[in-house]
Each structure stands twice: as C-alpha cells, then as structure tokens.
C-alpha cells in the first residue's frame, strides 16, 4: 500500500494506522516514535538496518564487525531454513533464534564495555542495538514479524526513481493516482500476477458494472476456474 505525502511527519503514520493494533516494523527514524507513544501498535525494529551499521564500518573495525555480522547472518539463515512454513518458523525461532539473540546480546554487552566511552561509529552501532533490544526481539514472540523490512525498502525505490524520472506528480491528485497505481502493480507482483492482465480485468469488469476483486482474490478465482475446468468430464490433463 502506497501513500504519498508532502512530509515524513510521525502524525501521518499515526493517522494511517488508526484502528490497527498489530506490529509495525521500521527503522529508527524518530518520527516513528509516535507509533509507540500514540497508538496501540507494537513497534519493531529491522535487523537489516542494525546489520548495515556494522557492515558500513567493517573496514575500520574488521575483527569485531565480522564477529557480529556472522551472528546476525545466522538469524537470517534460520528464517530461510523455515521456507514458507510458519509452523516450522515458530519452532526454529524458539529453538535457534532465541539462543542466537542471547549470544548477540552477550557479545554486545561485552563489547559495549570496550567502547563505553567511545563516540565513534562502533560504539554507536552497539548502543543502537542494545538501546532498542525490546523492539529488536519482538519477532521471537510474534510470528507475524519478519526480521527485516527489506521488501518494503526495495518497493520504495520504484517510486523514488519514478519521481526522479518524471519530476514528481506535480499535484496532490496526481500523487494520489500514482500511489494507487504503485499499490496495484506491486500487489500483483507479490501474488505473481501479471499487472497487465489484472488491469485488463479491472477495465473490463468496471465497464460491465461488476464488482472488482483484489489481485489476490482474482488470482484465487482464476485458480478455482482452472481447477473446475480440469474436473469436468473429458477435460485434458
């Protein structure tokens, strides 16, 4: 879901989340603190952003950065091991991820003593993770929370590159229309549906005065139609 606004103010995200009380995954942008203070949502932090802090200073602190990066990478390996099974992921997080996070915290607390009085990048990276440990470990208790918001970050790039290419939407209405199209196209891609096919369906159904299905429900409907066709007597396999 895309929404374009003239500001990154925290009040916009609070307005968008009105009525929602689940987890919200983000980076450390200060505006998102309003989610924690003004909504009933649970704010969670992205491990990819924490990892990036250490990766970017690898050349200056090779030994320590390699150690923490390997531990964080193990967390992501556990997620991949589960495949698409939430049940398996729940078990793996309890058996493996919880142990790994305890190891990461112990490492951070030990190294924090070394960099306690340091205002350099390493000390800040360590204290960023430790200072938001509660937000970083929500995923252990809530299976809905992914380790990172990388997918959302990647999806934002299309809008940013588009803005550069056509110099913005010029008007509020133009921005709203662009946001709608980005939402439709990216949703189609998520459910492995060709956006062009879905747009043709949208136009045809709308012109006929019919009720339009969402991309996911349209995909299900097409699948059910194919399943029914295969079940008919004389149908070819």
NUKE-669214 format. One record per residue (C-alpha): residue number from 0; residue in three letters; z negated, x, y negated. Coordinates in steps of 0.02 Angstrom, whole numbers. Example, Ala and Ser with C-alpha at 12.3 -4.5 7.8 and 13.67 -1.06 7.14 Angstrom:
<rolums>
<rolum><num>0</num><residuo>ALA</residuo><zz>-390</zz><xx>615</xx><yy>225</yy></rolum>
<rolum><num>1</num><residuo>SER</residuo><zz>-357</zz><xx>684</xx><yy>53</yy></rolum>
</rolums>
This chain:
<rolums>
<rolum><num>0</num><residuo>UNK</residuo><zz>0</zz><xx>0</xx><yy>0</yy></rolum>
<rolum><num>1</num><residuo>UNK</residuo><zz>56</zz><xx>74</xx><yy>-165</yy></rolum>
<rolum><num>2</num><residuo>UNK</residuo><zz>-7</zz><xx>31</xx><yy>-338</yy></rolum>
<rolum><num>3</num><residuo>UNK</residuo><zz>43</zz><xx>123</xx><yy>-496</yy></rolum>
<rolum><num>4</num><residuo>UNK</residuo><zz>-74</zz><xx>126</xx><yy>-645</yy></rolum>
<rolum><num>5</num><residuo>UNK</residuo><zz>-75</zz><xx>221</xx><yy>-811</yy></rolum>
<rolum><num>6</num><residuo>UNK</residuo><zz>-242</zz><xx>302</xx><yy>-769</yy></rolum>
<rolum><num>7</num><residuo>UNK</residuo><zz>-339</zz><xx>378</xx><yy>-622</yy></rolum>
<rolum><num>8</num><residuo>UNK</residuo><zz>-499</zz><xx>297</xx><yy>-684</yy></rolum>
<rolum><num>9</num><residuo>UNK</residuo><zz>-626</zz><xx>252</xx><yy>-550</yy></rolum>
<rolum><num>10</num><residuo>UNK</residuo><zz>-632</zz><xx>73</xx><yy>-612</yy></rolum>
<rolum><num>11</num><residuo>UNK</residuo><zz>-457</zz><xx>46</xx><yy>-541</yy></rolum>
<rolum><num>12</num><residuo>UNK</residuo><zz>-506</zz><xx>92</xx><yy>-363</yy></rolum>
<rolum><num>13</num><residuo>UNK</residuo><zz>-661</zz><xx>-17</xx><yy>-379</yy></rolum>
<rolum><num>14</num><residuo>UNK</residuo><zz>-551</zz><xx>-163</xx><yy>-430</yy></rolum>
<rolum><num>15</num><residuo>UNK</residuo><zz>-431</zz><xx>-130</xx><yy>-287</yy></rolum>
<rolum><num>16</num><residuo>UNK</residuo><zz>-572</zz><xx>-127</xx><yy>-158</yy></rolum>
<rolum><num>17</num><residuo>UNK</residuo><zz>-653</zz><xx>-288</xx><yy>-218</yy></rolum>
<rolum><num>18</num><residuo>UNK</residuo><zz>-708</zz><xx>-387</xx><yy>-66</yy></rolum>
<rolum><num>19</num><residuo>UNK</residuo><zz>-688</zz><xx>-240</xx><yy>54</yy></rolum>
<rolum><num>20</num><residuo>UNK</residuo><zz>-840</zz><xx>-157</xx><yy>133</yy></rolum>
<rolum><num>21</num><residuo>UNK</residuo><zz>-769</zz><xx>-32</xx><yy>258</yy></rolum>
<rolum><num>22</num><residuo>UNK</residuo><zz>-748</zz><xx>157</xx><yy>250</yy></rolum>
<rolum><num>23</num><residuo>UNK</residuo><zz>-644</zz><xx>240</xx><yy>113</yy></rolum>
<rolum><num>24</num><residuo>UNK</residuo><zz>-577</zz><xx>415</xx><yy>145</yy></rolum>
<rolum><num>25</num><residuo>UNK</residuo><zz>-540</zz><xx>526</xx><yy>-5</yy></rolum>
<rolum><num>26</num><residuo>UNK</residuo><zz>-551</zz><xx>699</xx><yy>-81</yy></rolum>
<rolum><num>27</num><residuo>UNK</residuo><zz>-689</zz><xx>749</xx><yy>-203</yy></rolum>
<rolum><num>28</num><residuo>UNK</residuo><zz>-607</zz><xx>676</xx><yy>-359</yy></rolum>
<rolum><num>29</num><residuo>UNK</residuo><zz>-752</zz><xx>623</xx><yy>-470</yy></rolum>
<rolum><num>30</num><residuo>UNK</residuo><zz>-678</zz><xx>452</xx><yy>-508</yy></rolum>
<rolum><num>31</num><residuo>UNK</residuo><zz>-708</zz><xx>400</xx><yy>-327</yy></rolum>
<rolum><num>32</num><residuo>UNK</residuo><zz>-896</zz><xx>414</xx><yy>-351</yy></rolum>
<rolum><num>33</num><residuo>UNK</residuo><zz>-887</zz><xx>238</xx><yy>-418</yy></rolum>
<rolum><num>34</num><residuo>UNK</residuo><zz>-841</zz><xx>182</xx><yy>-242</yy></rolum>
<rolum><num>35</num><residuo>UNK</residuo><zz>-1009</zz><xx>245</xx><yy>-184</yy></rolum>
<rolum><num>36</num><residuo>UNK</residuo><zz>-1106</zz><xx>178</xx><yy>-334</yy></rolum>
<rolum><num>37</num><residuo>UNK</residuo><zz>-1020</zz><xx>13</xx><yy>-372</yy></rolum>
<rolum><num>38</num><residuo>UNK</residuo><zz>-958</zz><xx>-56</xx><yy>-205</yy></rolum>
<rolum><num>39</num><residuo>UNK</residuo><zz>-1024</zz><xx>-87</xx><yy>-31</yy></rolum>
<rolum><num>40</num><residuo>UNK</residuo><zz>-894</zz><xx>31</xx><yy>42</yy></rolum>
<rolum><num>41</num><residuo>UNK</residuo><zz>-939</zz><xx>190</xx><yy>135</yy></rolum>
<rolum><num>42</num><residuo>UNK</residuo><zz>-864</zz><xx>344</xx><yy>52</yy></rolum>
<rolum><num>43</num><residuo>UNK</residuo><zz>-799</zz><xx>476</xx><yy>174</yy></rolum>
<rolum><num>44</num><residuo>UNK</residuo><zz>-729</zz><xx>648</xx><yy>133</yy></rolum>
<rolum><num>45</num><residuo>UNK</residuo><zz>-572</zz><xx>729</xx><yy>201</yy></rolum>
<rolum><num>46</num><residuo>UNK</residuo><zz>-591</zz><xx>882</xx><yy>314</yy></rolum>
<rolum><num>47</num><residuo>UNK</residuo><zz>-416</zz><xx>943</xx><yy>270</yy></rolum>
<rolum><num>48</num><residuo>UNK</residuo><zz>-470</zz><xx>963</xx><yy>89</yy></rolum>
<rolum><num>49</num><residuo>UNK</residuo><zz>-626</zz><xx>1060</xx><yy>142</yy></rolum>
<rolum><num>50</num><residuo>UNK</residuo><zz>-519</zz><xx>1169</xx><yy>256</yy></rolum>
<rolum><num>51</num><residuo>UNK</residuo><zz>-397</zz><xx>1203</xx><yy>115</yy></rolum>
<rolum><num>52</num><residuo>UNK</residuo><zz>-536</zz><xx>1276</xx><yy>7</yy></rolum>
<rolum><num>53</num><residuo>UNK</residuo><zz>-565</zz><xx>1413</xx><yy>137</yy></rolum>
<rolum><num>54</num><residuo>UNK</residuo><zz>-382</zz><xx>1438</xx><yy>179</yy></rolum>
<rolum><num>55</num><residuo>UNK</residuo><zz>-338</zz><xx>1473</xx><yy>-2</yy></rolum>
<rolum><num>56</num><residuo>UNK</residuo><zz>-466</zz><xx>1614</xx><yy>-13</yy></rolum>
<rolum><num>57</num><residuo>UNK</residuo><zz>-428</zz><xx>1689</xx><yy>158</yy></rolum>
<rolum><num>58</num><residuo>UNK</residuo><zz>-362</zz><xx>1849</xx><yy>83</yy></rolum>
<rolum><num>59</num><residuo>UNK</residuo><zz>-522</zz><xx>1881</xx><yy>-16</yy></rolum>
<rolum><num>60</num><residuo>UNK</residuo><zz>-645</zz><xx>1837</xx><yy>124</yy></rolum>
<rolum><num>61</num><residuo>UNK</residuo><zz>-546</zz><xx>1862</xx><yy>286</yy></rolum>
<rolum><num>62</num><residuo>UNK</residuo><zz>-688</zz><xx>1877</xx><yy>411</yy></rolum>
<rolum><num>63</num><residuo>UNK</residuo><zz>-791</zz><xx>1730</xx><yy>353</yy></rolum>
<rolum><num>64</num><residuo>UNK</residuo><zz>-642</zz><xx>1618</xx><yy>317</yy></rolum>
<rolum><num>65</num><residuo>UNK</residuo><zz>-564</zz><xx>1647</xx><yy>488</yy></rolum>
<rolum><num>66</num><residuo>UNK</residuo><zz>-729</zz><xx>1601</xx><yy>570</yy></rolum>
<rolum><num>67</num><residuo>UNK</residuo><zz>-748</zz><xx>1434</xx><yy>480</yy></rolum>
<rolum><num>68</num><residuo>UNK</residuo><zz>-563</zz><xx>1392</xx><yy>492</yy></rolum>
<rolum><num>69</num><residuo>UNK</residuo><zz>-568</zz><xx>1412</xx><yy>681</yy></rolum>
<rolum><num>70</num><residuo>UNK</residuo><zz>-716</zz><xx>1293</xx><yy>692</yy></rolum>
<rolum><num>71</num><residuo>UNK</residuo><zz>-632</zz><xx>1162</xx><yy>582</yy></rolum>
<rolum><num>72</num><residuo>UNK</residuo><zz>-470</zz><xx>1179</xx><yy>680</yy></rolum>
<rolum><num>73</num><residuo>UNK</residuo><zz>-568</zz><xx>1141</xx><yy>838</yy></rolum>
<rolum><num>74</num><residuo>UNK</residuo><zz>-619</zz><xx>974</xx><yy>760</yy></rolum>
<rolum><num>75</num><residuo>UNK</residuo><zz>-438</zz><xx>929</xx><yy>734</yy></rolum>
<rolum><num>76</num><residuo>UNK</residuo><zz>-397</zz><xx>984</xx><yy>912</yy></rolum>
<rolum><num>77</num><residuo>UNK</residuo><zz>-522</zz><xx>858</xx><yy>978</yy></rolum>
<rolum><num>78</num><residuo>UNK</residuo><zz>-433</zz><xx>719</xx><yy>881</yy></rolum>
<rolum><num>79</num><residuo>UNK</residuo><zz>-265</zz><xx>768</xx><yy>956</yy></rolum>
<rolum><num>80</num><residuo>UNK</residuo><zz>-341</zz><xx>775</xx><yy>1131</yy></rolum>
<rolum><num>81</num><residuo>UNK</residuo><zz>-381</zz><xx>590</xx><yy>1120</yy></rolum>
<rolum><num>82</num><residuo>UNK</residuo><zz>-199</zz><xx>543</xx><yy>1095</yy></rolum>
<rolum><num>83</num><residuo>UNK</residuo><zz>-188</zz><xx>362</xx><yy>1041</yy></rolum>
<rolum><num>84</num><residuo>UNK</residuo><zz>-341</zz><xx>301</xx><yy>1136</yy></rolum>
<rolum><num>85</num><residuo>UNK</residuo><zz>-487</zz><xx>250</xx><yy>1026</yy></rolum>
<rolum><num>86</num><residuo>UNK</residuo><zz>-599</zz><xx>235</xx><yy>1178</yy></rolum>
<rolum><num>87</num><residuo>UNK</residuo><zz>-561</zz><xx>415</xx><yy>1228</yy></rolum>
<rolum><num>88</num><residuo>UNK</residuo><zz>-582</zz><xx>472</xx><yy>1048</yy></rolum>
<rolum><num>89</num><residuo>UNK</residuo><zz>-753</zz><xx>390</xx><yy>1038</yy></rolum>
<rolum><num>90</num><residuo>UNK</residuo><zz>-810</zz><xx>485</xx><yy>1193</yy></rolum>
<rolum><num>91</num><residuo>UNK</residuo><zz>-735</zz><xx>651</xx><yy>1135</yy></rolum>
<rolum><num>92</num><residuo>UNK</residuo><zz>-814</zz><xx>638</xx><yy>964</yy></rolum>
<rolum><num>93</num><residuo>UNK</residuo><zz>-984</zz><xx>611</xx><yy>1042</yy></rolum>
<rolum><num>94</num><residuo>UNK</residuo><zz>-964</zz><xx>748</xx><yy>1172</yy></rolum>
<rolum><num>95</num><residuo>UNK</residuo><zz>-869</zz><xx>879</xx><yy>1073</yy></rolum>
<rolum><num>96</num><residuo>UNK</residuo><zz>-853</zz><xx>839</xx><yy>887</yy></rolum>
<rolum><num>97</num><residuo>UNK</residuo><zz>-1040</zz><xx>812</xx><yy>862</yy></rolum>
<rolum><num>98</num><residuo>UNK</residuo><zz>-1076</zz><xx>984</xx><yy>938</yy></rolum>
<rolum><num>99</num><residuo>UNK</residuo><zz>-941</zz><xx>1064</xx><yy>831</yy></rolum>
<rolum><num>100</num><residuo>UNK</residuo><zz>-1008</zz><xx>988</xx><yy>670</yy></rolum>
<rolum><num>101</num><residuo>UNK</residuo><zz>-1182</zz><xx>1054</xx><yy>712</yy></rolum>
<rolum><num>102</num><residuo>UNK</residuo><zz>-1106</zz><xx>1227</xx><yy>737</yy></rolum>
<rolum><num>103</num><residuo>UNK</residuo><zz>-1012</zz><xx>1212</xx><yy>572</yy></rolum>
<rolum><num>104</num><residuo>UNK</residuo><zz>-1169</zz><xx>1160</xx><yy>479</yy></rolum>
<rolum><num>105</num><residuo>UNK</residuo><zz>-1270</zz><xx>1302</xx><yy>554</yy></rolum>
<rolum><num>106</num><residuo>UNK</residuo><zz>-1134</zz><xx>1426</xx><yy>503</yy></rolum>
<rolum><num>107</num><residuo>UNK</residuo><zz>-1127</zz><xx>1355</xx><yy>327</yy></rolum>
<rolum><num>108</num><residuo>UNK</residuo><zz>-1316</zz><xx>1363</xx><yy>305</yy></rolum>
<rolum><num>109</num><residuo>UNK</residuo><zz>-1321</zz><xx>1542</xx><yy>366</yy></rolum>
<rolum><num>110</num><residuo>UNK</residuo><zz>-1178</zz><xx>1597</xx><yy>252</yy></rolum>
<rolum><num>111</num><residuo>UNK</residuo><zz>-1248</zz><xx>1499</xx><yy>106</yy></rolum>
<rolum><num>112</num><residuo>UNK</residuo><zz>-1394</zz><xx>1622</xx><yy>102</yy></rolum>
<rolum><num>113</num><residuo>UNK</residuo><zz>-1269</zz><xx>1764</xx><yy>87</yy></rolum>
<rolum><num>114</num><residuo>UNK</residuo><zz>-1177</zz><xx>1680</xx><yy>-57</yy></rolum>
<rolum><num>115</num><residuo>UNK</residuo><zz>-1325</zz><xx>1584</xx><yy>-130</yy></rolum>
<rolum><num>116</num><residuo>UNK</residuo><zz>-1319</zz><xx>1667</xx><yy>-300</yy></rolum>
<rolum><num>117</num><residuo>UNK</residuo><zz>-1131</zz><xx>1684</xx><yy>-298</yy></rolum>
<rolum><num>118</num><residuo>UNK</residuo><zz>-1023</zz><xx>1579</xx><yy>-409</yy></rolum>
<rolum><num>119</num><residuo>UNK</residuo><zz>-864</zz><xx>1643</xx><yy>-329</yy></rolum>
<rolum><num>120</num><residuo>UNK</residuo><zz>-743</zz><xx>1537</xx><yy>-228</yy></rolum>
<rolum><num>121</num><residuo>UNK</residuo><zz>-829</zz><xx>1567</xx><yy>-60</yy></rolum>
<rolum><num>122</num><residuo>UNK</residuo><zz>-999</zz><xx>1507</xx><yy>-119</yy></rolum>
<rolum><num>123</num><residuo>UNK</residuo><zz>-921</zz><xx>1353</xx><yy>-199</yy></rolum>
<rolum><num>124</num><residuo>UNK</residuo><zz>-822</zz><xx>1311</xx><yy>-42</yy></rolum>
<rolum><num>125</num><residuo>UNK</residuo><zz>-978</zz><xx>1322</xx><yy>66</yy></rolum>
<rolum><num>126</num><residuo>UNK</residuo><zz>-1084</zz><xx>1218</xx><yy>-50</yy></rolum>
<rolum><num>127</num><residuo>UNK</residuo><zz>-947</zz><xx>1087</xx><yy>-68</yy></rolum>
<rolum><num>128</num><residuo>UNK</residuo><zz>-956</zz><xx>1053</xx><yy>119</yy></rolum>
<rolum><num>129</num><residuo>UNK</residuo><zz>-1145</zz><xx>1061</xx><yy>129</yy></rolum>
<rolum><num>130</num><residuo>UNK</residuo><zz>-1170</zz><xx>957</xx><yy>-27</yy></rolum>
<rolum><num>131</num><residuo>UNK</residuo><zz>-1067</zz><xx>814</xx><yy>43</yy></rolum>
<rolum><num>132</num><residuo>UNK</residuo><zz>-1116</zz><xx>831</xx><yy>226</yy></rolum>
<rolum><num>133</num><residuo>UNK</residuo><zz>-1157</zz><xx>646</xx><yy>242</yy></rolum>
<rolum><num>134</num><residuo>UNK</residuo><zz>-983</zz><xx>598</xx><yy>183</yy></rolum>
<rolum><num>135</num><residuo>UNK</residuo><zz>-900</zz><xx>727</xx><yy>296</yy></rolum>
<rolum><num>136</num><residuo>UNK</residuo><zz>-988</zz><xx>665</xx><yy>453</yy></rolum>
<rolum><num>137</num><residuo>UNK</residuo><zz>-965</zz><xx>476</xx><yy>439</yy></rolum>
<rolum><num>138</num><residuo>UNK</residuo><zz>-823</zz><xx>493</xx><yy>564</yy></rolum>
<rolum><num>139</num><residuo>UNK</residuo><zz>-949</zz><xx>531</xx><yy>702</yy></rolum>
<rolum><num>140</num><residuo>UNK</residuo><zz>-1023</zz><xx>357</xx><yy>685</yy></rolum>
<rolum><num>141</num><residuo>UNK</residuo><zz>-869</zz><xx>256</xx><yy>636</yy></rolum>
<rolum><num>142</num><residuo>UNK</residuo><zz>-717</zz><xx>270</xx><yy>749</yy></rolum>
<rolum><num>143</num><residuo>UNK</residuo><zz>-605</zz><xx>198</xx><yy>612</yy></rolum>
<rolum><num>144</num><residuo>UNK</residuo><zz>-625</zz><xx>352</xx><yy>504</yy></rolum>
<rolum><num>145</num><residuo>UNK</residuo><zz>-493</zz><xx>489</xx><yy>528</yy></rolum>
<rolum><num>146</num><residuo>UNK</residuo><zz>-532</zz><xx>671</xx><yy>493</yy></rolum>
<rolum><num>147</num><residuo>UNK</residuo><zz>-410</zz><xx>682</xx><yy>350</yy></rolum>
<rolum><num>148</num><residuo>UNK</residuo><zz>-308</zz><xx>578</xx><yy>230</yy></rolum>
<rolum><num>149</num><residuo>UNK</residuo><zz>-157</zz><xx>692</xx><yy>252</yy></rolum>
<rolum><num>150</num><residuo>UNK</residuo><zz>-44</zz><xx>545</xx><yy>292</yy></rolum>
<rolum><num>151</num><residuo>UNK</residuo><zz>-86</zz><xx>462</xx><yy>126</yy></rolum>
<rolum><num>152</num><residuo>UNK</residuo><zz>-64</zz><xx>627</xx><yy>34</yy></rolum>
<rolum><num>153</num><residuo>UNK</residuo><zz>108</zz><xx>651</xx><yy>111</yy></rolum>
<rolum><num>154</num><residuo>UNK</residuo><zz>158</zz><xx>473</xx><yy>68</yy></rolum>
<rolum><num>155</num><residuo>UNK</residuo><zz>114</zz><xx>503</xx><yy>-114</yy></rolum>
<rolum><num>156</num><residuo>UNK</residuo><zz>241</zz><xx>643</xx><yy>-127</yy></rolum>
<rolum><num>157</num><residuo>UNK</residuo><zz>387</zz><xx>521</xx><yy>-117</yy></rolum>
<rolum><num>158</num><residuo>UNK</residuo><zz>325</zz><xx>430</xx><yy>-270</yy></rolum>
<rolum><num>159</num><residuo>UNK</residuo><zz>292</zz><xx>591</xx><yy>-365</yy></rolum>
<rolum><num>160</num><residuo>UNK</residuo><zz>464</zz><xx>663</xx><yy>-326</yy></rolum>
<rolum><num>161</num><residuo>UNK</residuo><zz>544</zz><xx>498</xx><yy>-371</yy></rolum>
<rolum><num>162</num><residuo>UNK</residuo><zz>453</zz><xx>496</xx><yy>-537</yy></rolum>
<rolum><num>163</num><residuo>UNK</residuo><zz>522</zz><xx>668</xx><yy>-575</yy></rolum>
<rolum><num>164</num><residuo>UNK</residuo><zz>699</zz><xx>620</xx><yy>-523</yy></rolum>
<rolum><num>165</num><residuo>UNK</residuo><zz>714</zz><xx>459</xx><yy>-623</yy></rolum>
<rolum><num>166</num><residuo>UNK</residuo><zz>586</zz><xx>500</xx><yy>-759</yy></rolum>
<rolum><num>167</num><residuo>UNK</residuo><zz>465</zz><xx>362</xx><yy>-715</yy></rolum>
<rolum><num>168</num><residuo>UNK</residuo><zz>482</zz><xx>173</xx><yy>-709</yy></rolum>
<rolum><num>169</num><residuo>UNK</residuo><zz>487</zz><xx>150</xx><yy>-899</yy></rolum>
<rolum><num>170</num><residuo>UNK</residuo><zz>393</zz><xx>-17</xx><yy>-895</yy></rolum>
<rolum><num>171</num><residuo>UNK</residuo><zz>242</zz><xx>-94</xx><yy>-809</yy></rolum>
<rolum><num>172</num><residuo>UNK</residuo><zz>357</zz><xx>-219</xx><yy>-721</yy></rolum>
<rolum><num>173</num><residuo>UNK</residuo><zz>468</zz><xx>-76</xx><yy>-663</yy></rolum>
<rolum><num>174</num><residuo>UNK</residuo><zz>317</zz><xx>17</xx><yy>-594</yy></rolum>
<rolum><num>175</num><residuo>UNK</residuo><zz>259</zz><xx>-140</xx><yy>-502</yy></rolum>
<rolum><num>176</num><residuo>UNK</residuo><zz>431</zz><xx>-164</xx><yy>-424</yy></rolum>
<rolum><num>177</num><residuo>UNK</residuo><zz>438</zz><xx>19</xx><yy>-372</yy></rolum>
<rolum><num>178</num><residuo>UNK</residuo><zz>264</zz><xx>6</xx><yy>-294</yy></rolum>
<rolum><num>179</num><residuo>UNK</residuo><zz>319</zz><xx>-147</xx><yy>-194</yy></rolum>
<rolum><num>180</num><residuo>UNK</residuo><zz>471</zz><xx>-56</xx><yy>-126</yy></rolum>
<rolum><num>181</num><residuo>UNK</residuo><zz>372</zz><xx>100</xx><yy>-82</yy></rolum>
<rolum><num>182</num><residuo>UNK</residuo><zz>247</zz><xx>-11</xx><yy>9</yy></rolum>
<rolum><num>183</num><residuo>UNK</residuo><zz>382</zz><xx>-98</xx><yy>111</yy></rolum>
<rolum><num>184</num><residuo>UNK</residuo><zz>477</zz><xx>60</xx><yy>155</yy></rolum>
<rolum><num>185</num><residuo>UNK</residuo><zz>325</zz><xx>165</xx><yy>204</yy></rolum>
<rolum><num>186</num><residuo>UNK</residuo><zz>255</zz><xx>20</xx><yy>307</yy></rolum>
<rolum><num>187</num><residuo>UNK</residuo><zz>420</zz><xx>6</xx><yy>400</yy></rolum>
<rolum><num>188</num><residuo>UNK</residuo><zz>416</zz><xx>192</xx><yy>437</yy></rolum>
<rolum><num>189</num><residuo>UNK</residuo><zz>238</zz><xx>176</xx><yy>505</yy></rolum>
<rolum><num>190</num><residuo>UNK</residuo><zz>290</zz><xx>44</xx><yy>632</yy></rolum>
<rolum><num>191</num><residuo>UNK</residuo><zz>453</zz><xx>137</xx><yy>672</yy></rolum>
<rolum><num>192</num><residuo>UNK</residuo><zz>562</zz><xx>2</xx><yy>596</yy></rolum>
<rolum><num>193</num><residuo>UNK</residuo><zz>722</zz><xx>45</xx><yy>503</yy></rolum>
<rolum><num>194</num><residuo>UNK</residuo><zz>688</zz><xx>-9</xx><yy>322</yy></rolum>
<rolum><num>195</num><residuo>UNK</residuo><zz>871</zz><xx>-61</xx><yy>300</yy></rolum>
<rolum><num>196</num><residuo>UNK</residuo><zz>857</zz><xx>-180</xx><yy>449</yy></rolum>
<rolum><num>197</num><residuo>UNK</residuo><zz>698</zz><xx>-255</xx><yy>377</yy></rolum>
<rolum><num>198</num><residuo>UNK</residuo><zz>772</zz><xx>-277</xx><yy>203</yy></rolum>
<rolum><num>199</num><residuo>UNK</residuo><zz>920</zz><xx>-371</xx><yy>276</yy></rolum>
<rolum><num>200</num><residuo>UNK</residuo><zz>796</zz><xx>-482</xx><yy>368</yy></rolum>
<rolum><num>201</num><residuo>UNK</residuo><zz>699</zz><xx>-508</xx><yy>205</yy></rolum>
<rolum><num>202</num><residuo>UNK</residuo><zz>854</zz><xx>-560</xx><yy>108</yy></rolum>
<rolum><num>203</num><residuo>UNK</residuo><zz>922</zz><xx>-675</xx><yy>244</yy></rolum>
<rolum><num>204</num><residuo>UNK</residuo><zz>755</zz><xx>-759</xx><yy>277</yy></rolum>
<rolum><num>205</num><residuo>UNK</residuo><zz>716</zz><xx>-780</xx><yy>92</yy></rolum>
<rolum><num>206</num><residuo>UNK</residuo><zz>888</zz><xx>-855</xx><yy>56</yy></rolum>
<rolum><num>207</num><residuo>UNK</residuo><zz>863</zz><xx>-977</xx><yy>201</yy></rolum>
<rolum><num>208</num><residuo>UNK</residuo><zz>694</zz><xx>-1029</xx><yy>130</yy></rolum>
<rolum><num>209</num><residuo>UNK</residuo><zz>599</zz><xx>-963</xx><yy>281</yy></rolum>
<rolum><num>210</num><residuo>UNK</residuo><zz>428</zz><xx>-880</xx><yy>293</yy></rolum>
<rolum><num>211</num><residuo>UNK</residuo><zz>442</zz><xx>-691</xx><yy>293</yy></rolum>
<rolum><num>212</num><residuo>UNK</residuo><zz>349</zz><xx>-589</xx><yy>423</yy></rolum>
<rolum><num>213</num><residuo>UNK</residuo><zz>267</zz><xx>-422</xx><yy>382</yy></rolum>
<rolum><num>214</num><residuo>UNK</residuo><zz>353</zz><xx>-267</xx><yy>453</yy></rolum>
<rolum><num>215</num><residuo>UNK</residuo><zz>226</zz><xx>-256</xx><yy>594</yy></rolum>
<rolum><num>216</num><residuo>UNK</residuo><zz>238</zz><xx>-440</xx><yy>639</yy></rolum>
<rolum><num>217</num><residuo>UNK</residuo><zz>428</zz><xx>-431</xx><yy>627</yy></rolum>
<rolum><num>218</num><residuo>UNK</residuo><zz>426</zz><xx>-285</xx><yy>749</yy></rolum>
<rolum><num>219</num><residuo>UNK</residuo><zz>318</zz><xx>-386</xx><yy>868</yy></rolum>
<rolum><num>220</num><residuo>UNK</residuo><zz>433</zz><xx>-537</xx><yy>851</yy></rolum>
<rolum><num>221</num><residuo>UNK</residuo><zz>587</zz><xx>-432</xx><yy>892</yy></rolum>
<rolum><num>222</num><residuo>UNK</residuo><zz>498</zz><xx>-359</xx><yy>1042</yy></rolum>
<rolum><num>223</num><residuo>UNK</residuo><zz>449</zz><xx>-533</xx><yy>1104</yy></rolum>
<rolum><num>224</num><residuo>UNK</residuo><zz>630</zz><xx>-592</xx><yy>1084</yy></rolum>
<rolum><num>225</num><residuo>UNK</residuo><zz>694</zz><xx>-446</xx><yy>1187</yy></rolum>
<rolum><num>226</num><residuo>UNK</residuo><zz>559</zz><xx>-474</xx><yy>1318</yy></rolum>
<rolum><num>227</num><residuo>UNK</residuo><zz>606</zz><xx>-659</xx><yy>1332</yy></rolum>
<rolum><num>228</num><residuo>UNK</residuo><zz>791</zz><xx>-615</xx><yy>1347</yy></rolum>
<rolum><num>229</num><residuo>UNK</residuo><zz>757</zz><xx>-494</xx><yy>1489</yy></rolum>
<rolum><num>230</num><residuo>UNK</residuo><zz>655</zz><xx>-628</xx><yy>1579</yy></rolum>
<rolum><num>231</num><residuo>UNK</residuo><zz>798</zz><xx>-754</xx><yy>1578</yy></rolum>
<rolum><num>232</num><residuo>UNK</residuo><zz>888</zz><xx>-783</xx><yy>1746</yy></rolum>
<rolum><num>233</num><residuo>UNK</residuo><zz>1038</zz><xx>-671</xx><yy>1764</yy></rolum>
<rolum><num>234</num><residuo>UNK</residuo><zz>983</zz><xx>-554</xx><yy>1623</yy></rolum>
<rolum><num>235</num><residuo>UNK</residuo><zz>1038</zz><xx>-373</xx><yy>1642</yy></rolum>
<rolum><num>236</num><residuo>UNK</residuo><zz>901</zz><xx>-242</xx><yy>1658</yy></rolum>
</rolums>
